[in-house]
Amino acid sequence: QVQLVESGGGSVQAGGSLRLSCAASGFTYSDYCVGWFRLTPGQMRDGVAIIARDGSTIYADSVKGRFTISKDNGENTLYLYLQMNDLKPEDTNMYYCAAARVCSGRNFFGVVNWGQGTQVTVSS
């Protein structure tokens, strides 16, 4: 069973940094795309930063140059990170870790496994 558990959210002032972490388990890492999503104003989950199955990374235009996604393959757990620098008030959101077998660009398809989310709040 796929499990995803996020941590690392919090409150910072604009210009600050946060690092989100996600402990992922229960699946074959090389068979899945993994990434970070946040909610749109319409409450849809929008891909912020993705690592595709081939290891390539894709970022939303709004976070390019400020956010960095990375992963660390443990023996039984995949650790997924999102380093967020130069945070802006518009980055305030719930951030979700996700994994899926099928992805294209910043979109995941089919069965998508989600974490519970972690809140990031950026004050001006």
Salt bridges, closest charged atoms under 4 A:
ASP46 OD1 - ARG106 NH1 3.30
ASP61 OD1 - LYS64 NZ 3.04
ASP86 OD2 - LYS88 NZ 3.71
ASP91 OD1 - ARG38 NH1 3.09
ASP91 OD2 - ARG66 NH1 2.73
